[in-house]
Amino acid sequence: MKRAISKTELGFLAVAGLLFFLVLPALNALPESHPLHLTTFTLSLCGKYLCYAVLALSVDLLWGYTGLLSLGQCLFFSLGGYALGMYLMLKIGTRGQYHADIPDFMVFLEFIKRYPDTGGLPPHWLPFKSFWFAAAAVVWVPAVVAAIFGFLAFRSRIKGVYFSILTQALTYAACLMFFRNDFTFGGNNGLTDFKEILGFDLNAAGTRRGLFIATAVLLLATYGLCRWLTTCRFGKIQRAIRDSENRVLFSGYATANFKIFVFVVAAIIASLGGALFVPQVGIINPSEMATDKSLEAVVWVAVGGRGTLVGPILGAIGVNWLKSYATHAFPEYWLFILGALFIVMTLFFPKGIVGIPEQFRVWRARRAGPAPAAAALAPAGATEEKP
């Protein structure tokens, strides 16, 4: 089932690697007076796009290859962000507005009275003083949530639009819980004002470059993992479940186990993207897990090309770049632009951006088709010259 990497795919990986690992960090390292200098803000913005590309790959792994349209991937994206964000909040120390040992919102909400034994820090925050526990939580928290939800949903044979509605309901319920201030996660303000990570100043240009390169490594590793999964025997079963799950069931495969596994893997991938999103953007709040965010991620995949691996990356980067421009130039029209883009791509380019060259070749073949056919039907001597 192994499929060789095409020249186009290799070219894309080479250009992306050169751009992400060499060109952009090098331009950022140039002096600010240099005409080619890339600002740290722009580099962090590009890192944000790469995090969204990782999220898009998780959506495509579910929707494009397994046929599971999940409208809750941003929940797992946010869970990873909150897990690392809790560690970052505890590293602020006395440098906050209240100069206390606990985060500012805990001082404002008088957590010291609620948790006097721990100095105002909720007990479940204590382990997050360790970076390694927070890093592990980025993996196991979304994995546990996805495994429980997937077990209940797939064992009950829930699929299609009903599965999409359930994932949307799960995300909405979690969003409401996180919006509550008494849930100990900062309420609607979320977690912000981070100062350092692993002893490095988060506002330093060198730290930002390191985070950008780490995000590029994560994107490349995620791409490699998804490609391996979708080209091995598991990927063949994956696509069979997408195309005709009943036939796979009649062949003796436990499709629920396959779907639970891929749902958990996609949740972990999204969570890792969220974890690197937080230190580069500088904030994580419940709005990142709102249902409209997950719908946007589906649009990225549809625009780039569902059922491919390059497509979601192009879609996530391209649409978010367009969003950054449109919300600045035409803020009141952005949602109309996004909706029109989705409609146009769905109706006229169903295979997304990556499918446009193939559609163009088919169009050219159809235009050139009648002429050769007419020549073949002509009499043999019709084209011979008379002596």
C-alpha positions as CSV (number, residue, x, y, z in Angstrom):
1,M,0.0,0.0,0.0
2,K,3.1,2.2,0.1
3,R,2.8,5.1,-2.3
4,A,6.0,6.8,-3.6
5,I,6.2,10.5,-3.0
6,S,5.5,12.4,-6.2
7,K,7.9,15.0,-7.6
8,T,5.2,17.7,-6.9
9,E,5.0,16.6,-3.3
10,L,8.8,16.5,-2.9
11,G,9.0,20.0,-4.4
12,F,6.4,21.3,-2.0
13,L,8.3,19.8,1.0
14,A,11.6,21.2,-0.2
15,V,10.2,24.7,-0.7
16,A,8.3,24.6,2.6
17,G,11.4,23.4,4.5
18,L,13.6,26.0,2.9
19,L,11.1,28.8,3.7
20,F,10.3,27.7,7.3
21,F,13.7,26.5,8.5
22,L,16.0,28.9,6.8
23,V,14.5,31.9,5.0
24,L,12.0,33.3,7.5
25,P,14.2,32.8,10.6
26,A,17.2,34.3,8.8
27,L,15.3,37.3,7.7
28,N,14.1,37.8,11.3
29,A,17.7,37.6,12.5
30,L,18.8,40.5,10.2
31,P,19.2,44.0,11.9
32,E,16.0,46.0,12.1
33,S,17.6,48.6,9.8
34,H,18.0,46.1,7.0
35,P,15.4,46.4,4.2
36,L,14.8,42.7,4.2
37,H,14.3,42.4,8.0
38,L,11.2,40.4,9.0
39,T,9.7,41.7,12.2
40,T,9.2,39.4,15.2
41,F,5.4,40.1,15.1
42,T,5.2,38.9,11.5
43,L,7.3,35.8,12.3
44,S,4.9,35.0,15.2
45,L,2.0,35.6,12.9
46,C,3.5,33.0,10.5
47,G,3.9,30.6,13.4
48,K,0.2,31.1,14.2
49,Y,-0.6,30.1,10.6
50,L,1.5,26.9,11.0
51,C,-0.3,26.0,14.2
52,Y,-3.6,26.3,12.3
53,A,-2.1,24.1,9.5
54,V,-1.4,21.4,12.1
55,L,-5.1,21.7,13.2
56,A,-6.2,21.5,9.6
57,L,-4.3,18.2,9.2
58,S,-6.1,16.8,12.1
59,V,-9.5,17.7,10.6
60,D,-8.4,16.2,7.2
61,L,-7.3,13.0,8.9
62,L,-10.8,12.6,10.2
63,W,-12.9,14.1,7.5
64,G,-10.9,13.6,4.3
65,Y,-9.6,10.0,5.0
66,T,-12.1,8.5,7.4
67,G,-15.3,10.4,6.5
68,L,-15.8,11.7,10.1
69,L,-16.8,15.4,9.9
70,S,-15.9,16.6,13.4
71,L,-17.0,20.1,14.3
72,G,-15.1,20.0,17.6
73,Q,-11.4,19.8,16.7
74,C,-10.9,23.3,18.2
75,L,-11.9,21.9,21.6
76,F,-8.8,19.7,21.5
77,F,-6.7,22.6,20.1
78,S,-7.7,24.7,23.0
79,L,-7.2,22.0,25.6
80,G,-3.6,21.7,24.5
81,G,-3.3,25.5,24.7
82,Y,-4.8,25.6,28.2
83,A,-2.5,22.8,29.4
84,L,0.7,24.7,28.4
85,G,-0.9,28.1,29.3
86,M,-1.4,26.9,32.9
87,Y,2.4,26.3,33.1
88,L,3.2,29.7,31.6
89,M,0.8,31.5,34.0
90,L,2.6,29.9,37.0
91,K,6.0,31.1,35.7
92,I,4.9,34.7,35.8
93,G,5.5,34.8,39.6
94,T,5.4,38.2,41.2
95,R,5.7,40.0,37.9
96,G,1.9,40.4,37.5
97,Q,-0.2,43.4,38.2
98,Y,-0.8,42.4,41.8
99,H,2.8,41.1,42.4
100,A,1.4,37.9,44.0
101,D,2.6,34.4,43.7
102,I,-0.6,33.3,42.0
103,P,-2.1,34.6,38.6
104,D,-3.8,38.0,38.8
105,F,-7.3,36.7,38.1
106,M,-7.0,34.4,41.1
107,V,-6.1,37.4,43.3
108,F,-9.0,39.4,41.8
109,L,-11.5,36.6,42.5
110,E,-10.1,36.0,46.0
111,F,-9.0,32.5,45.5
112,I,-6.8,32.9,48.6
113,K,-10.0,32.6,50.7
114,R,-11.2,29.6,48.6
115,Y,-7.9,27.7,48.8
116,P,-6.1,28.9,51.9
117,D,-4.0,25.7,52.2
118,T,-2.3,26.2,48.9
119,G,-2.0,30.0,49.0
120,G,-4.9,30.6,46.7
121,L,-3.8,28.2,44.0
122,P,-6.5,25.5,43.1
123,P,-5.1,22.0,43.8
124,H,-5.4,20.8,40.2
125,W,-3.0,23.7,39.2
126,L,-0.2,22.5,41.4
127,P,1.2,19.8,39.1
128,F,1.4,22.4,36.3
129,K,4.4,24.0,38.0
130,S,6.4,21.3,36.2
131,F,6.9,21.8,32.5
132,W,7.1,18.1,31.8
133,F,3.7,17.5,33.5
134,A,2.2,20.3,31.4
135,A,3.8,18.8,28.2
136,A,2.4,15.4,29.1
137,A,-1.0,16.9,29.8
138,V,-1.0,18.4,26.3
139,V,-1.2,14.7,25.1
140,W,-3.1,12.8,27.7
141,V,-5.9,15.3,28.4
142,P,-7.3,15.5,24.9
143,A,-6.6,11.8,24.4
144,V,-8.8,10.9,27.4
145,V,-11.6,13.2,26.3
146,A,-11.5,11.9,22.7
147,A,-11.3,8.3,23.8
148,I,-14.4,8.6,26.1
149,F,-16.4,10.6,23.6
150,G,-15.4,8.3,20.7
151,F,-16.2,5.2,22.7
152,L,-19.7,6.4,23.5
153,A,-20.3,7.7,20.0
154,F,-18.8,5.0,17.8
155,R,-20.0,2.1,20.0
156,S,-23.5,3.5,19.6
157,R,-23.1,3.5,15.8
158,I,-23.5,7.3,15.6
159,K,-22.2,8.6,12.3
160,G,-22.9,11.1,9.6
161,V,-24.6,14.4,10.4
162,Y,-25.5,13.1,13.9
163,F,-21.8,12.7,14.8
164,S,-21.1,16.2,13.5
165,I,-23.9,17.6,15.7
166,L,-22.7,15.7,18.8
167,T,-19.1,17.0,18.4
168,Q,-20.5,20.5,18.0
169,A,-22.6,20.1,21.1
170,L,-19.5,18.8,23.1
171,T,-17.5,21.8,22.0
172,Y,-20.3,24.3,22.9
173,A,-20.8,22.7,26.3
174,A,-17.0,22.9,27.0
175,C,-16.9,26.5,25.8
176,L,-19.7,27.5,28.3
177,M,-17.9,25.7,31.1
178,F,-14.6,27.6,30.4
179,F,-16.4,30.9,30.2
180,R,-17.3,30.6,33.9
181,N,-14.9,32.4,36.1
182,D,-15.4,29.9,38.9
183,F,-14.0,27.2,36.7
184,T,-10.5,28.4,37.6
185,F,-9.3,29.0,34.0
186,G,-9.7,32.8,33.8
187,G,-13.2,32.9,32.4
188,N,-13.8,34.9,29.3
189,N,-10.4,36.6,29.6
190,G,-8.6,33.2,29.6
191,L,-4.9,33.0,30.3
192,T,-2.5,35.7,29.1
193,D,0.4,38.0,30.0
194,F,3.0,35.2,29.8
195,K,6.5,36.1,30.6
196,E,8.8,33.2,30.0
197,I,9.1,29.6,28.9
198,L,11.8,27.2,30.2
199,G,13.7,30.2,31.5
200,F,13.7,32.1,28.2
201,D,12.0,35.5,27.8
202,L,9.0,35.0,25.6
203,N,9.3,38.5,24.1
204,A,12.8,38.0,23.0
205,A,13.3,37.7,19.2
206,G,15.5,34.6,19.7
207,T,12.8,32.8,21.7
208,R,10.2,33.7,19.0
209,R,12.5,32.2,16.3
210,G,12.9,29.1,18.4
211,L,9.1,28.7,18.8
212,F,8.6,29.3,15.1
213,I,11.1,26.6,14.2
214,A,9.6,24.2,16.7
215,T,6.2,24.8,15.1
216,A,7.7,24.0,11.7
217,V,9.2,20.8,13.0
218,L,5.8,19.8,14.5
219,L,4.1,20.5,11.1
220,L,6.6,18.4,9.3
221,A,6.4,15.6,11.8
222,T,2.6,15.7,11.7
223,Y,2.7,15.6,7.9
224,G,5.0,12.6,8.0
225,L,2.8,10.8,10.6
226,C,-0.4,11.4,8.6
227,R,1.3,10.3,5.4
228,W,2.5,7.1,7.0
229,L,-1.0,6.4,8.5
230,T,-2.8,7.0,5.2
231,T,-0.5,5.0,3.0
232,C,-0.1,1.9,5.1
233,R,-2.6,-0.9,5.6
234,F,-4.4,1.1,8.2
235,G,-5.0,3.9,5.6
236,K,-6.6,1.4,3.2
237,I,-9.1,0.4,5.9
238,Q,-9.5,4.0,6.8
239,R,-10.7,4.9,3.3
240,A,-12.8,1.8,3.1
241,I,-14.7,2.9,6.2
242,R,-15.1,6.3,4.6
243,D,-16.5,4.9,1.4
244,S,-18.6,2.0,2.7
245,E,-18.5,1.2,6.4
246,N,-21.0,-1.6,6.1
247,R,-18.8,-3.6,3.7
248,V,-15.9,-3.2,6.1
249,L,-18.1,-4.5,9.0
250,F,-19.2,-7.5,6.9
251,S,-15.5,-8.2,6.1
252,G,-14.9,-8.8,9.9
253,Y,-13.3,-5.5,10.9
254,A,-14.3,-3.7,14.1
255,T,-14.8,-0.3,12.5
256,A,-15.6,1.3,15.9
257,N,-12.0,0.6,17.1
258,F,-10.5,2.1,14.0
259,K,-12.6,5.2,14.3
260,I,-11.8,5.6,18.0
261,F,-8.1,5.3,17.3
262,V,-8.0,7.9,14.5
263,F,-10.2,10.2,16.6
264,V,-7.8,10.1,19.5
265,V,-4.8,10.6,17.2
266,A,-6.4,13.6,15.5
267,A,-7.2,15.0,19.0
268,I,-3.6,14.8,20.0
269,I,-2.4,16.4,16.8
270,A,-4.8,19.3,17.3
271,S,-3.7,19.7,20.9
272,L,0.0,19.8,20.0
273,G,-0.8,22.6,17.6
274,G,-2.7,24.5,20.3
275,A,0.2,24.1,22.7
276,L,2.6,25.9,20.4
277,F,-0.1,28.4,19.4
278,V,-0.3,29.9,23.0
279,P,3.2,31.1,23.6
280,Q,3.4,32.7,20.1
281,V,0.0,34.4,20.2
282,G,0.2,35.2,23.9
283,I,-3.3,34.3,25.0
284,I,-5.8,31.4,25.2
285,N,-9.4,31.9,26.0
286,P,-12.7,30.1,25.4
287,S,-13.3,31.9,22.1
288,E,-10.7,29.6,20.6
289,M,-12.9,26.6,21.2
290,A,-16.1,28.2,19.9
291,T,-18.1,26.3,17.3
292,D,-17.4,28.8,14.6
293,K,-13.7,28.2,14.9
294,S,-14.1,24.5,14.1
295,L,-16.3,25.4,11.2
296,E,-13.5,27.7,9.9
297,A,-11.1,24.7,10.1
298,V,-13.4,22.7,7.9
299,V,-13.4,25.5,5.4
300,W,-9.6,25.5,5.3
301,V,-9.6,21.8,4.5
302,A,-12.3,22.2,1.8
303,V,-10.5,25.1,0.2
304,G,-7.1,23.4,0.2
305,G,-8.3,20.0,-0.8
306,R,-10.0,17.4,1.3
307,G,-8.4,13.9,1.3
308,T,-4.9,15.3,0.6
309,L,-2.1,16.3,3.0
310,V,-0.7,19.3,1.1
311,G,-4.2,20.8,0.6
312,P,-5.1,21.4,4.3
313,I,-1.7,23.1,4.8
314,L,-2.2,25.4,1.9
315,G,-5.8,26.1,2.8
316,A,-5.0,26.9,6.5
317,I,-2.2,29.3,5.6
318,G,-3.9,30.9,2.6
319,V,-7.3,31.5,4.3
320,N,-5.8,32.8,7.5
321,W,-3.5,35.1,5.5
322,L,-6.6,36.4,3.7
323,K,-8.4,36.8,7.0
324,S,-5.5,38.9,8.4
325,Y,-5.7,41.1,5.4
326,A,-9.5,41.3,5.0
327,T,-10.2,41.9,8.7
328,H,-7.9,44.9,8.5
329,A,-8.9,46.3,5.1
330,F,-12.6,45.2,5.1
331,P,-13.5,44.1,8.6
332,E,-17.3,44.2,8.1
333,Y,-17.1,42.0,5.0
334,W,-14.9,39.2,6.2
335,L,-17.6,36.7,6.9
336,F,-19.2,37.3,3.5
337,I,-15.8,36.8,1.8
338,L,-15.3,33.5,3.7
339,G,-18.7,32.3,2.8
340,A,-18.3,33.2,-0.8
341,L,-14.9,31.5,-0.9
342,F,-16.4,28.3,0.5
343,I,-19.3,28.3,-2.0
344,V,-17.1,29.0,-5.0
345,M,-14.6,26.3,-4.0
346,T,-17.3,23.7,-3.3
347,L,-19.2,24.4,-6.6
348,F,-16.5,25.0,-9.0
349,F,-13.3,23.4,-7.5
350,P,-14.5,20.5,-5.4
351,K,-11.0,19.1,-5.1
352,G,-9.7,22.3,-3.7
353,I,-6.6,24.3,-4.6
354,V,-4.5,21.2,-5.1
355,G,-7.0,19.8,-7.5
356,I,-7.1,22.8,-9.8
357,P,-4.2,21.6,-12.1
358,E,-5.9,18.3,-12.6
359,Q,-9.2,20.0,-13.4
360,F,-7.4,22.2,-15.9
361,R,-5.8,19.2,-17.6
362,V,-9.2,17.5,-17.9
363,W,-10.7,20.7,-19.3
364,R,-7.9,21.0,-21.9
365,A,-8.3,17.3,-22.8
366,R,-12.1,17.8,-23.4
367,R,-11.4,20.8,-25.6
368,A,-8.8,18.9,-27.6
369,G,-10.8,15.6,-27.7
370,P,-13.2,16.1,-30.7
371,A,-10.4,17.0,-33.2
372,P,-8.5,13.7,-33.0
373,A,-11.7,11.8,-33.0
374,A,-12.8,13.5,-36.3
375,A,-9.5,12.7,-37.9
376,A,-9.7,9.1,-37.0
377,L,-13.2,8.8,-38.6
378,A,-12.0,10.4,-41.9
379,P,-11.5,8.2,-45.0
380,A,-8.0,6.8,-45.3
381,G,-7.3,8.6,-48.6
382,A,-8.9,11.9,-47.8
383,T,-5.6,13.4,-46.6
384,E,-3.4,11.9,-49.3
385,E,-2.1,14.3,-51.9
386,K,-3.0,13.7,-55.6
387,P,-0.1,12.9,-57.9
